[in-house]
């Protein structure tokens, strides 16, 4: 159960700006999609990333206090895939 004083907050960033936060999202994706859901995705160590995780990919990360609990990525349309 979360600490009663914890609040949700979001961070929109790129891997270049905040590599630690984005790496945490890659680890969360591996735990959720590969370990829990059993999807056959390519992983490196404890992280899942794919061809859409480029330097310009925007990541919206959701935290509950200090813990990353979710997020999504947005891929810019003004850059090549």
N, C-alpha and C positions, 0 to 999 in steps of 0.2 A: 504494500500500500504506500502511495507516495506521501512524502512529508506534507503535513497540512499547510505549510507556508509556501510550498513550491507553486510556481505559476508556469503556465505555458508561455513560451516565446518562440519566435521564428527568426531564422537567419537566412537571408538570400545572399549567396556567395558563389565564387568559383573556386576551383582547386588551386589556382594560382594565388588567390587572395587569402584563403584559409585552408591550407592543405590538411591540417589535422581534423577539422570538422568534416570535410568531404571524405577523407579516409574512414572516418567513423561511419559515414553513410554506406560506403562500400562494404564495410564489415557487417552492418545491420542487414544490408541486402543479402549477403551470403547466408547469415543466420536464418533469415526469413525464407528466402526463395529456395535455397539449396538444402539447408539442414532441416527446416520444418516442412516445407512444401514438397521437397524431393525433386525439384526441377533440375534437369541436367544442363547446367550452365557452366561455362568456363570460369574457373577461379584461380587465383594466385594466393597461396597461403590462406589467410582468413578473410579474403576480400573477393567480391564479385564486381567486375566492371566489364563493359563491352565497348563496341566501336562508337557508341553514342556519347561516351564519357570523354569528350574532347576538352581542350584547354578553355574553350569558350562556352562550354555547357554551364548553365546557371542551375544551381542546386538550392532548393528551398527546404531547409531543415527545421524540424519541429522538436523542441526540447521541452521537457517537464523538469524544471529546475536545471540541474547540470546534465541530465540524462537525455540522449537522443532517442526519441520514440517514433519518429517517422519522417517522411519527406518525399519530395519528388524532384525530378529534373525537368528543365525546359531547354530545348535545343533551339538556338537562334536560327532564324530563317534567312539571315543575311550572310551566313557563312556556308561553305560547302560541307557536305556530310563526311 
